[in-house]
Amino acid sequence: MVRILFVCLGNICRSPTADGVFRKLVAEAGLSDRFASDSAGVSDYHEGEPPDERAAAAALKRGVDLGAMRARGVVAADLRAFDLLLAMDEPVRRRLAGMQRLSGAGDAAKIGLFLDHAPHLPVREVPDPYLGGEEHFEEVLDLIEEGAKGLLAHLRREPWM
């Protein structure tokens, strides 16, 4: 089983949305026995909280239920347990890489930017919608859907399939 961790700053907007969208795509493809995913944040600002209401509402409109998710921070064990750690933006990717160096855990190649799996998009980072309005959550969801589709396509081409 391939394990993917989606990571953003506080784990209440972008990374739980990416996890939910990816899980939905995996289930629709009949591949739930091949992939497992989770989400976390590089900070513990929102530890134990549910996803932001605006993120959850936008996702639910597209058939993705984030209701059972709760925010958590990345821990050292995650650096070993997951095959891929995908950051929503460059500052988060750098923090993950720093955590990995300090812990001595894992392969640096496992850490990347989520939207590297959607090279057709004009942006490389998923912007944080937290301080924006509902339209920002819809825009972020559009980006995440494209990234998740590209990620699943990439994973299906890999030898572990």
N, C-alpha and C positions, 0 to 999 in steps of 0.2 A: 504494500500500500504506500502511495506517495502522500506525504504530509506537507501541507502548505500553511504558512502563517502570514496573514495579512496584517500590516502594522501601520498605524498612524500615530498622532500625538497622544490623544486622550482615550482612544478606543470607544468613542460614542457616535461617530459620524461615518467617516470614510472606511475604516477597516471592518467594522461590523457589516456595513453595506456590501463591501467587496466579498466578504465571507458568505453572506446570505445569497447574493447573486450567483457566486461560483457554485455553491451547494445546489441551487436550483438548476443550473445548467448541467451539472454532473448527474443529478437525479433524472432529468429529462433525457439525458444520453444513456441512461441505464448503467452508469459507471460508479455508482456509490460504493461498490465493493473495492474500487481501485484507488479512490482518493478520499482523504480526510482533510478538513481545513478548520482553522480557528482564527481568531483575531485577537490582537493585543495592542497596547499603546506603549510608547517609550516613556511615558510619564504615568503617575498614579493619581492624577487629579480627580478622576471620576471612578476610581475603584469601586466595583460592586453596583454601579448605576446601570440602568437600561440605556439603550441607544437614545440619542436625542429624538424627541417627539417628531420633529420635522423630517429627520432621516427615516424614521420608522414609517411615517405617513406616506412619504414619497415612494419608498420601497413597496409598501403594501398595495399601493395603486397599480404596481407592476407585478403583483403576485408573489412578492418576497416578504415573508413574515420575520421580522427581527425581534419580536416580542420576548422570546426566551433568553436572548443574549444579555450578558452582563459584562461591563468593562473590567479589564484586568491589565496589569502591566506585564511587559516582557520580563521573564526570569531567565537566569543562566541555563536552566534545563531546556528551555525552548531552543536555544542555539544548537543543541545536540539533537533534540527530538524531531525537529522539522527538516525536511529535505530542501525546502525553499522558504525564504523569509522575504516577503515582497513589501517594500516600503511605498507609501503613497506619495512621498516627496523626498527631495534630496537631503534636507536636514534630518529627517527620520532615518534615511539610509545610512547617513554618516554616523548617527548615534548607534544604530545597530552594529555597524562595523567596529566602532569603538568598544562597545560591550563585548563583542566577539574577541577582539584583541586582548582586552583585559582578562577575560575568562579563559582564554586559550582554547575555546571550544570551536570545533567545526571548521569547515571549509569556507573561506571568504567568498568563493564563487556562488555559494548558496544565497547570498544577499543581493537583491537587485531592486530596481524600480518596477512597480506593478505595470505602469503604462509602457514599459519596454515591450510588452506583449501586444501592443496596439500601435505599431510603427506608422500606420497610416494617419494617425491623429496629429494635429499640429502642436500638441503640448506633450511634455514628458512627465508632468507631475499632476496629481489630482489635487486641486486647490481645496483648502479647508473651508467648508461652507458655514462653520459655526457662527461667525459674526454677521453672516448675510441673511437674506430673506429666503422664503420658500423656493423661489426660482433658482437660487444657488444650489439647493439640494437636488433639484431636478437636473441641472447641468452636471453636477457631480455624478449622479446616477447614470446619465448618458455615457460619461467617460468610463465609469466602472463597468457598465455592461459591455462596452467594446473591449476593455482590458480583459475581462473575464472570458469572453469568447476567444480572444487571441491566446490567452493562457491555456485554456482547455485544448485548443487546436495544437499548440506547441507540445503540451504534455502527451497528447495522443500520438505524436510523431516520435516520442522518445523511446529508447529501448526497453524501459520498464513496463511498457504496455504489452 
